[in-house]
Protein backbone atom coordinates (compact mmCIF):
# COMPACT_ATOMS: atom_id res chain seq x y z
CA UNK A 1 0.00 0.00 0.00
CA UNK A 2 1.28 3.50 -0.77
CA UNK A 3 2.24 5.56 2.25
CA UNK A 4 -0.61 7.77 3.41
CA UNK A 5 -3.25 5.96 1.35
CA UNK A 6 -6.44 5.05 3.18
CA UNK A 7 -8.61 2.91 0.92
CA UNK A 8 -12.38 3.16 1.16
CA UNK A 9 -12.66 -0.58 0.53
CA UNK A 10 -10.15 -3.43 0.54
CA UNK A 11 -10.55 -3.70 -3.24
CA UNK A 12 -9.42 -0.09 -3.63
CA UNK A 13 -5.74 -0.73 -2.98
CA UNK A 14 -3.44 1.03 -5.48
CA UNK A 15 -1.64 -1.06 -8.05
CA UNK A 16 1.61 0.90 -8.10
CA UNK A 17 3.81 -2.04 -9.04
CA UNK A 18 1.55 -3.22 -11.85
CA UNK A 19 2.38 -2.26 -15.46
CA UNK A 20 0.17 0.61 -16.50
CA UNK A 21 0.31 2.40 -13.14
CA UNK A 22 0.64 6.18 -12.84
CA UNK A 23 4.30 7.01 -13.59
CA UNK A 24 6.39 9.77 -11.98
CA UNK A 25 5.89 12.84 -14.17
CA UNK A 26 7.58 16.18 -14.70
CA UNK A 27 5.04 18.92 -15.41
CA UNK A 28 5.48 21.89 -17.77
CA UNK A 29 3.26 24.98 -18.11
CA UNK A 30 2.54 24.26 -21.80
CA UNK A 31 2.99 21.61 -24.48
CA UNK A 32 5.51 23.90 -26.20
CA UNK A 33 7.63 23.93 -23.03
CA UNK A 34 7.45 20.12 -22.84
CA UNK A 35 8.51 19.90 -26.51
CA UNK A 36 11.64 21.93 -25.69
CA UNK A 37 12.51 19.32 -23.06
CA UNK A 38 11.69 16.35 -25.31
CA UNK A 39 12.11 17.30 -28.95
CA UNK A 40 10.96 13.89 -30.19
CA UNK A 41 7.44 14.63 -28.91
CA UNK A 42 5.22 13.62 -31.82
CA UNK A 43 2.38 15.69 -33.18
CA UNK A 44 -0.23 13.05 -32.31
CA UNK A 45 0.98 13.21 -28.70
CA UNK A 46 0.57 16.99 -28.72
CA UNK A 47 -2.89 16.68 -30.25
CA UNK A 48 -4.10 14.53 -27.34
CA UNK A 49 -2.37 16.75 -24.79
CA UNK A 50 -4.19 19.86 -26.01
CA UNK A 51 -7.55 18.33 -26.99
CA UNK A 52 -10.30 20.72 -25.83
CA UNK A 53 -13.50 19.52 -24.24
CA UNK A 54 -14.08 16.15 -22.66
CA UNK A 55 -11.39 13.50 -23.16
CA UNK A 56 -13.97 10.90 -22.11
CA UNK A 57 -16.25 11.92 -24.97
CA UNK A 58 -13.37 11.90 -27.48
CA UNK A 59 -12.45 8.36 -26.43
CA UNK A 60 -16.06 7.18 -26.59
CA UNK A 61 -16.24 8.36 -30.20
CA UNK A 62 -13.22 6.19 -31.11
CA UNK A 63 -14.53 2.84 -29.89
CA UNK A 64 -17.59 0.64 -29.73
CA UNK A 65 -17.36 -0.05 -26.02
CA UNK A 66 -15.91 2.37 -23.45
CA UNK A 67 -15.51 1.59 -19.77
CA UNK A 68 -13.79 2.86 -16.64
CA UNK A 69 -11.71 0.54 -14.45
CA UNK A 70 -11.20 1.85 -10.92
CA UNK A 71 -7.65 1.06 -9.79
CA UNK A 72 -7.69 2.86 -6.43
CA UNK A 73 -9.63 5.49 -4.56
CA UNK A 74 -9.58 6.78 -1.03
CA UNK A 75 -8.31 9.51 1.25
CA UNK A 76 -4.59 10.11 1.19
CA UNK A 77 -2.05 12.90 1.38
CA UNK A 78 -1.41 14.09 -2.20
CA UNK A 79 2.11 14.35 -3.58
CA UNK A 80 3.95 17.59 -2.65
CA UNK A 81 3.66 18.95 -6.18
CA UNK A 82 -0.10 18.23 -6.26
CA UNK A 83 -0.50 19.99 -2.90
CA UNK A 84 1.25 23.08 -4.27
CA UNK A 85 -0.94 23.11 -7.39
CA UNK A 86 -4.12 22.89 -5.31
CA UNK A 87 -2.91 25.20 -2.52
CA UNK A 88 -3.15 22.48 0.15
CA UNK A 89 -1.12 22.44 3.34
CA UNK A 90 1.23 19.60 4.30
CA UNK A 91 -0.53 16.43 5.44
CA UNK A 92 -3.93 17.67 4.31
CA UNK A 93 -5.99 14.74 3.07
CA UNK A 94 -7.70 14.62 -0.31
CA UNK A 95 -9.79 12.04 -2.12
CA UNK A 96 -7.49 10.46 -4.71
CA UNK A 97 -8.97 8.38 -7.50
CA UNK A 98 -6.92 6.44 -10.05
CA UNK A 99 -8.67 4.81 -13.01
CA UNK A 100 -8.03 3.31 -16.42
CA UNK A 101 -10.12 4.53 -19.36
CA UNK A 102 -10.53 1.63 -21.76
CA UNK A 103 -11.73 1.45 -25.36
CA UNK A 104 -12.90 -1.90 -26.71
CA UNK A 105 -11.32 -3.68 -23.75
CA UNK A 106 -7.89 -2.05 -24.13
CA UNK A 107 -6.46 0.47 -21.61
CA UNK A 108 -5.96 3.80 -23.39
CA UNK A 109 -5.57 6.38 -20.62
CA UNK A 110 -4.67 6.37 -16.94
CA UNK A 111 -6.28 9.14 -14.92
CA UNK A 112 -5.51 10.45 -11.45
CA UNK A 113 -7.88 12.88 -9.75
CA UNK A 114 -7.07 14.74 -6.53
CA UNK A 115 -10.09 16.25 -4.77
CA UNK A 116 -9.52 18.26 -1.57
CA UNK A 117 -11.84 17.31 1.30
CA UNK A 118 -13.48 20.76 1.21
CA UNK A 119 -14.55 20.16 -2.41
CA UNK A 120 -16.40 17.01 -1.32
CA UNK A 121 -18.90 19.01 0.75
CA UNK A 122 -22.39 19.90 -0.43
CA UNK A 123 -22.96 19.05 -4.11
CA UNK A 124 -19.37 17.84 -4.31
CA UNK A 125 -20.27 14.74 -2.25
CA UNK A 126 -21.16 13.01 -5.52
CA UNK A 127 -17.52 13.14 -6.60
CA UNK A 128 -16.65 10.54 -4.00
CA UNK A 129 -19.22 8.05 -5.30
CA UNK A 130 -18.60 7.92 -9.05
CA UNK A 131 -17.70 4.23 -9.12
CA UNK A 132 -17.26 3.23 -12.77
CA UNK A 133 -18.81 6.43 -14.07
CA UNK A 134 -16.29 8.68 -15.85
CA UNK A 135 -15.44 11.90 -14.02
CA UNK A 136 -15.38 13.77 -17.36
CA UNK A 137 -19.05 13.00 -17.97
CA UNK A 138 -19.87 14.50 -14.59
CA UNK A 139 -17.74 17.64 -14.94
CA UNK A 140 -18.74 18.48 -18.51
CA UNK A 141 -22.45 18.05 -17.79
CA UNK A 142 -22.24 20.79 -15.14
CA UNK A 143 -21.38 24.21 -16.56
CA UNK A 144 -20.52 25.56 -13.10
CA UNK A 145 -17.25 23.58 -13.28
CA UNK A 146 -14.62 25.52 -15.24
CA UNK A 147 -11.37 24.01 -16.47
CA UNK A 148 -8.11 25.90 -16.07
CA UNK A 149 -5.13 25.84 -18.41
CA UNK A 150 -3.54 22.54 -19.38
CA UNK A 151 -0.11 21.57 -18.14
CA UNK A 152 1.91 19.06 -20.17
CA UNK A 153 3.63 16.12 -18.53
CA UNK A 154 6.62 14.03 -19.56
CA UNK A 155 6.61 10.69 -17.75
CA UNK A 156 9.63 8.80 -16.49
CA UNK A 157 8.83 5.32 -17.73
CA UNK A 158 12.03 3.45 -16.80
CA UNK A 159 12.03 1.68 -20.15
CA UNK A 160 8.58 0.08 -19.79
CA UNK A 161 7.08 0.01 -23.31
CA UNK A 162 3.48 -0.31 -22.04
CA UNK A 163 3.78 2.71 -19.75
CA UNK A 164 2.52 6.24 -20.43
CA UNK A 165 5.16 8.59 -21.83
CA UNK A 166 3.12 11.81 -21.99
CA UNK A 167 0.32 13.31 -19.91
CA UNK A 168 -1.73 16.41 -19.37
CA UNK A 169 -3.47 17.84 -16.35
CA UNK A 170 -5.75 20.69 -15.46
CA UNK A 171 -7.44 22.17 -12.45
CA UNK A 172 -11.23 22.43 -12.39
CA UNK A 173 -12.92 25.08 -10.25
CA UNK A 174 -16.45 25.69 -8.99
CA UNK A 175 -17.50 28.30 -6.41
CA UNK A 176 -14.04 28.48 -4.85
CA UNK A 177 -13.59 24.70 -4.78
CA UNK A 178 -10.99 22.91 -6.89
CA UNK A 179 -9.88 19.50 -8.09
CA UNK A 180 -6.94 18.35 -10.18
CA UNK A 181 -7.26 15.88 -13.06
CA UNK A 182 -4.21 14.21 -14.62
CA UNK A 183 -4.57 12.10 -17.77
CA UNK A 184 -1.71 9.80 -18.86
CA UNK A 185 -1.80 8.59 -22.46
CA UNK A 186 -0.89 4.95 -23.02
CA UNK A 187 0.90 3.66 -26.16
CA UNK A 188 -2.19 1.67 -27.23
CA UNK A 189 -4.05 4.94 -27.78
CA UNK A 190 -1.15 6.98 -29.18
CA UNK A 191 -0.30 4.31 -31.75
CA UNK A 192 -3.82 4.51 -33.20
CA UNK A 193 -3.02 7.87 -34.74
URRA-V653873 format. One record per residue. RES is the residue in one letter. PHI is phi in whole degrees, -180 to 180 (999 if undefined). PSI is psi as a letter, one per 40 degrees, with the letter a starting at -180 (* if undefined). OMEGA is omega in degrees with one decimal (* if undefined). Layout:
# URRA-V653873
RES|PHI|PSI|OMEGA ; RES|PHI|PSI|OMEGA
This chain:
# URRA-V653873
X|999|h|177.5 ; X|-67|i|179.0 ; X|-61|h|176.9 ; X|85|e|-177.4 ; X|-91|h|176.9 ; X|-119|g|-176.2 ; X|-67|i|176.1 ; X|-81|d|177.1 ; X|-144|i|-179.7 ; X|-60|d|-179.1 ; X|-76|e|-176.5 ; X|-93|e|-178.9 ; X|-65|h|180.0 ; X|-68|i|-177.9 ; X|-112|f|-171.4 ; X|-61|d|-176.6 ; X|-89|e|-177.4 ; X|-83|h|175.7 ; X|-56|i|-178.6 ; X|92|e|177.0 ; X|-84|i|-178.2 ; X|-65|h|-177.9 ; X|-86|i|170.9 ; X|-60|h|-171.9 ; X|-137|h|171.9 ; X|-100|h|-174.6 ; X|-102|i|179.6 ; X|-124|i|-176.3 ; X|-66|d|-179.4 ; X|-147|i|174.9 ; X|-65|d|178.6 ; X|-61|d|178.2 ; X|-66|d|177.6 ; X|-65|d|179.9 ; X|-66|d|176.0 ; X|-66|d|179.6 ; X|-79|d|179.2 ; X|-134|g|-172.7 ; X|-71|e|178.1 ; X|-88|e|178.2 ; X|-62|h|-174.7 ; X|-80|i|-178.8 ; X|-59|d|-178.4 ; X|-65|d|174.6 ; X|-66|d|-179.7 ; X|-61|d|-179.8 ; X|-60|d|178.2 ; X|-68|d|-176.4 ; X|-70|d|-178.2 ; X|-116|e|-178.3 ; X|-57|h|178.6 ; X|-78|i|177.6 ; X|76|a|-174.0 ; X|-85|h|174.4 ; X|-64|d|177.9 ; X|-54|d|-178.4 ; X|-65|d|179.1 ; X|-61|d|178.5 ; X|-69|d|179.6 ; X|-60|d|-179.8 ; X|-74|e|-177.3 ; X|-104|e|-179.6 ; X|-150|i|176.4 ; X|-84|d|-177.5 ; X|-131|h|179.4 ; X|-115|h|173.8 ; X|-149|i|-180.0 ; X|-110|h|175.5 ; X|-108|h|178.6 ; X|-81|h|178.1 ; X|-89|d|-178.0 ; X|-163|i|170.2 ; X|-157|i|-179.8 ; X|161|i|178.2 ; X|-80|h|175.9 ; X|-159|i|174.9 ; X|-83|h|179.0 ; X|-64|i|176.2 ; X|-62|i|-178.4 ; X|-54|d|-178.4 ; X|-67|d|176.8 ; X|-66|d|178.2 ; X|-61|d|178.6 ; X|-62|d|-178.2 ; X|-62|d|-178.5 ; X|-94|e|-179.8 ; X|71|f|179.7 ; X|-93|i|177.8 ; X|-86|i|178.5 ; X|-55|i|176.7 ; X|68|e|176.7 ; X|-75|h|-178.4 ; X|-77|i|174.1 ; X|-142|i|174.0 ; X|-83|h|-178.9 ; X|-114|h|-177.4 ; X|-125|h|176.1 ; X|-120|h|-177.5 ; X|-137|i|169.1 ; X|-113|h|173.2 ; X|-99|h|-171.9 ; X|-119|h|174.8 ; X|-116|h|-179.4 ; X|51|f|175.5 ; X|82|e|-176.6 ; X|-113|h|177.3 ; X|-64|h|-179.3 ; X|-111|d|-174.9 ; X|-143|h|167.4 ; X|-99|i|178.7 ; X|-133|i|177.6 ; X|-129|h|179.4 ; X|-116|h|177.3 ; X|-118|h|-176.3 ; X|-122|h|177.8 ; X|-58|i|-177.5 ; X|-57|d|-179.5 ; X|-66|d|178.8 ; X|-73|d|-177.8 ; X|-83|e|179.2 ; X|-87|i|178.2 ; X|60|b|-179.9 ; X|-62|d|-179.8 ; X|-68|e|178.4 ; X|-55|d|-178.4 ; X|-61|d|-177.6 ; X|-63|d|-179.0 ; X|-85|e|-173.6 ; X|-125|f|-178.7 ; X|-75|d|-176.7 ; X|58|b|-179.1 ; X|-88|e|176.8 ; X|-76|h|179.2 ; X|-72|h|177.8 ; X|-61|d|-178.9 ; X|-58|d|178.9 ; X|-62|d|178.4 ; X|-68|d|-174.6 ; X|-64|d|-175.0 ; X|-82|e|174.2 ; X|-94|e|-179.3 ; X|-125|h|-175.2 ; X|-64|e|178.8 ; X|-70|e|176.5 ; X|-87|h|-179.3 ; X|-115|h|179.4 ; X|-88|h|174.1 ; X|-86|a|-177.9 ; X|-70|i|176.0 ; X|-73|i|164.6 ; X|-110|i|179.6 ; X|-105|h|-178.8 ; X|-120|h|171.6 ; X|-112|h|-173.3 ; X|-90|i|173.4 ; X|-94|h|-169.9 ; X|-98|e|178.9 ; X|51|f|174.5 ; X|75|e|178.6 ; X|-85|h|-175.8 ; X|-67|d|-178.6 ; X|-91|e|-176.6 ; X|-91|i|177.0 ; X|-66|h|177.7 ; X|-108|d|-179.1 ; X|-133|i|-177.9 ; X|-151|i|171.3 ; X|-143|i|173.7 ; X|-151|i|178.3 ; X|-153|i|178.5 ; X|-101|h|174.8 ; X|-104|i|-177.8 ; X|-132|i|176.8 ; X|-154|h|176.3 ; X|50|f|178.0 ; X|81|e|176.4 ; X|-104|i|-174.7 ; X|-136|i|167.9 ; X|-151|i|-175.7 ; X|-121|h|-179.5 ; X|-118|h|174.2 ; X|-109|h|-178.8 ; X|-126|h|-172.3 ; X|-115|h|-171.2 ; X|-89|h|-177.3 ; X|-87|i|-178.2 ; X|-56|d|-178.9 ; X|-60|d|177.0 ; X|-82|d|-175.3 ; X|-64|d|-179.2 ; X|-77|e|178.6 ; X|-74|e|179.1 ; X|80|*|*
